[in-house]
Amino acid sequence: MTKAVIVGGGIIGLASAYFLRKKGFDVVIIDKGEPGSGCSSGNMGWVCPSLSDPVPAPGLVKTSLKWMMKRDSPLYIKPSVVPSLSNWLYHFWKYCSEEAFQKGFEAGLELSKNTLRLFDELEEEGGLEFEMHRKGLLFVFLKEGYIEEKIDSYRIVEKIGLPLPVVKTKREVIEMEPALSDAVEGGIYLPAERHVRPESLTQALTKWLVANGVEVRSQTEVKDLIRQGDQIIAANLGDTTIEGDHFLVTTGAWAGQMLNKVGIKVPMTAGKGYSLTISSPSIQVQQPLYLGDSRVTISPFNGSTRIGGTMELSGLNSDQNQRRIESLRRSVNQYIRNPISGKEKVWSGMRPMTPDGLPVLGAIPSFTNLFVASGHAMSGISMALSTGSVMSDLISNGKSDIDLAPFAPDRFNTKLQND
Ligand SMILES: Cc1cc2nc3c(=O)[nH]c(=O)nc-3n(C[C@H](O)[C@H](O)[C@H](O)COP(=O)(O)OP(=O)(O)OC[C@H]3O[C@@H](n4cnc5c(N)ncnc54)[C@H](O)[C@@H]3O)c2cc1C
């Protein structure tokens, strides 16, 4: 049996392992912590193909410069990391053009076109139970002006057969979501989108993999990839090695570091986000909410509510910034009639971010058996199954029915540095 070694057990590695195993590969997946415990755990769980637009967007240069040094703004760039991130930031800002944004959005939609079908199929898979809700997403705004701007940019979703978002008046949004305060002026409803409890998804996939003969190695750090000519022959674990025929790097925000070890430069940095999970909340919202003016989101789960958001470029570290957590609470209080109280759990995770906002998916050109799938930024849960599916096609027969050119690992200027 052909053996695939997957380095990194986040949602992208787990989904890739699932599809490779279904294709008959002998699979080993290795994580330095527990599978699913990185960025794939405390996130908002939105499965939202319509929101496949890249992070760098027109107008963001001006806004991000304004926000840059403000510790409680939606995007914060830690001044001390600016020198090491200058190349990455320069390219990120270059990708904030209308043209790059439209191209990126189209590529993201193409990758996401099978998302809802793949989630339906996963739900039907025996022995794989996870929490998924089909309630759509409701965007709400304090300023009416944002609504037209936002709805215009989403007309493109029709291209992949998704229903157009619907404008909702102030009265309609409050009817849909009685917890909203009178400060809300209106909204947009995206009916086809869903959300999952991400921890339930990673746990269900891990359980399925183990039950189906995949070797899941947790608390095991891959120190290096051992190269022989144009091939990787093994993953080096320090005291031992794991050999294989194919190697797939799915180490998320750490993917740049891992590939750097074999001389490949992929510009990946961490976009830290925070969430607060409130158990037995005093108020439960009816559907996921996007608080449009402050870019904070709320997800209702069985027995809890999660508030999340913010983007902090502060390098690869797990430090938590109290002010950013406070800003989440403040934002929610602007939109929700009464504070949401209950037992709180604070979490932070590092979104893997490339300068153009698209993941890197594909074979590494100078190797015959090395692949990467990382850099899903805000959409790793949403794009996980489509990513796993295309990576399994690529590894098993060298091609995929989705055009992967926009995601090519070598698309960046080689002068870019890793974080
Ligand atoms: C606040 C917040 C909200 C979000 N909300 C959503 C949402 O609603 N919908 C959505 O689609 N996305 C959302 N995201 C984004 C999503 O969480 C990420 O895109 C996704 O989790 C990335 O998955 P990954 O598998 O690439 O990375 P990770 O989950 O970080 O997995 C990488 C794994 O690699 C392992 N690893 C690293 N180095 C090594 C090594 N040397 N050896 C072995 N293992 C290693 C790590 O331990 C880790 O488990 C959100 C993110 C945040 C922060």
The ligand as a Tripos MOL2 file, in Angstrom:
@<TRIPOS>MOLECULE
LIG
   53    58     1     0     0
SMALL
NO_CHARGES

@<TRIPOS>ATOM
      1 C1        -11.0130   33.6070   16.1070 C.3       1 LIG1
      2 C2        -11.0070   32.7220   14.8850 C.ar      1 LIG1
      3 C3        -12.2210   32.4170   14.2650 C.ar      1 LIG1
      4 C4        -12.2370   31.6280   13.1230 C.ar      1 LIG1
      5 N1        -13.4380   31.2880   12.5790 N.ar      1 LIG1
      6 C5        -13.4810   30.5020   11.4780 C.ar      1 LIG1
      7 C6        -14.7300   30.1320   10.9060 C.ar      1 LIG1
      8 O1        -15.7870   30.5000   11.4020 O.2       1 LIG1
      9 N2        -14.7190   29.3550    9.7780 N.ar      1 LIG1
     10 C7        -13.5480   28.9550    9.1880 C.ar      1 LIG1
     11 O2        -13.5900   28.3060    8.1460 O.2       1 LIG1
     12 N3        -12.3460   29.2730    9.7220 N.ar      1 LIG1
     13 C8        -12.2880   30.0300   10.8530 C.ar      1 LIG1
     14 N4        -11.0810   30.3690   11.3940 N.ar      1 LIG1
     15 C9         -9.8690   29.9430   10.7080 C.3       1 LIG1
     16 C10        -9.5460   28.4820   10.9860 C.3       1 LIG1
     17 O3         -9.5660   28.2680   12.3760 O.3       1 LIG1
     18 C11        -8.1680   28.1400   10.3850 C.3       1 LIG1
     19 O4         -8.1170   28.5290    9.0360 O.3       1 LIG1
     20 C12        -7.9050   26.6390   10.4690 C.3       1 LIG1
     21 O5         -8.1230   26.1630   11.7730 O.3       1 LIG1
     22 C13        -6.4850   26.3110   10.0070 C.3       1 LIG1
     23 O6         -6.3520   24.9120   10.0860 O.3       1 LIG1
     24 P1         -4.9350   24.2120    9.8900 P.3       1 LIG1
     25 O7         -5.1670   22.7660    9.9710 O.co2     1 LIG1
     26 O8         -4.2800   24.7720    8.6830 O.co2     1 LIG1
     27 O9         -4.0640   24.7580   11.1260 O.3       1 LIG1
     28 P2         -4.0410   24.2880   12.6540 P.3       1 LIG1
     29 O10        -5.3820   23.9340   13.1600 O.co2     1 LIG1
     30 O11        -3.2980   25.3250   13.4220 O.co2     1 LIG1
     31 O12        -3.2210   22.9460   12.6020 O.3       1 LIG1
     32 C14        -1.8310   22.8930   12.3920 C.3       1 LIG1
     33 C15        -1.3030   21.7700   13.2650 C.3       1 LIG1
     34 O13         0.0660   21.5480   12.9450 O.3       1 LIG1
     35 C16         0.7110   21.1270   14.1230 C.3       1 LIG1
     36 N5          2.1510   21.3270   13.9570 N.ar      1 LIG1
     37 C17         2.8120   22.4950   13.7250 C.ar      1 LIG1
     38 N6          4.1350   22.2700   13.6040 N.ar      1 LIG1
     39 C18         4.3090   20.9320   13.7550 C.ar      1 LIG1
     40 C19         5.4520   20.0890   13.7470 C.ar      1 LIG1
     41 N7          6.6830   20.5660   13.5690 N.pl3     1 LIG1
     42 N8          5.2860   18.7620   13.9510 N.ar      1 LIG1
     43 C20         4.0400   18.2320   14.1440 C.ar      1 LIG1
     44 N9          2.9130   19.0010   14.1750 N.ar      1 LIG1
     45 C21         3.0590   20.3230   13.9810 C.ar      1 LIG1
     46 C22         0.0780   22.0000   15.2070 C.3       1 LIG1
     47 O14         0.2120   21.4180   16.4890 O.3       1 LIG1
     48 C23        -1.3690   22.1010   14.7490 C.3       1 LIG1
     49 O15        -2.2140   21.1590   15.3910 O.3       1 LIG1
     50 C24       -11.0220   31.1410   12.5680 C.ar      1 LIG1
     51 C25        -9.8140   31.4210   13.2050 C.ar      1 LIG1
     52 C26        -9.8000   32.1960   14.3650 C.ar      1 LIG1
     53 C27        -8.4920   32.4710   15.0340 C.3       1 LIG1
@<TRIPOS>BOND
     1     1     2 1
     2     2     3 ar
     3     2    52 ar
     4     3     4 ar
     5     4     5 ar
     6     4    50 ar
     7     5     6 ar
     8     6     7 ar
     9     6    13 1
    10     7     8 2
    11     7     9 ar
    12     9    10 ar
    13    10    11 2
    14    10    12 ar
    15    12    13 ar
    16    13    14 ar
    17    14    15 1
    18    14    50 ar
    19    15    16 1
    20    16    17 1
    21    16    18 1
    22    18    19 1
    23    18    20 1
    24    20    21 1
    25    20    22 1
    26    22    23 1
    27    23    24 1
    28    24    25 2
    29    24    26 1
    30    24    27 1
    31    27    28 1
    32    28    29 2
    33    28    30 1
    34    28    31 1
    35    31    32 1
    36    32    33 1
    37    33    34 1
    38    33    48 1
    39    34    35 1
    40    35    36 1
    41    35    46 1
    42    36    37 ar
    43    36    45 ar
    44    37    38 ar
    45    38    39 ar
    46    39    40 ar
    47    39    45 ar
    48    40    41 1
    49    40    42 ar
    50    42    43 ar
    51    43    44 ar
    52    44    45 ar
    53    46    47 1
    54    46    48 1
    55    48    49 1
    56    50    51 ar
    57    51    52 ar
    58    52    53 1
@<TRIPOS>SUBSTRUCTURE
     1 LIG1         1 GROUP 0 **** ****
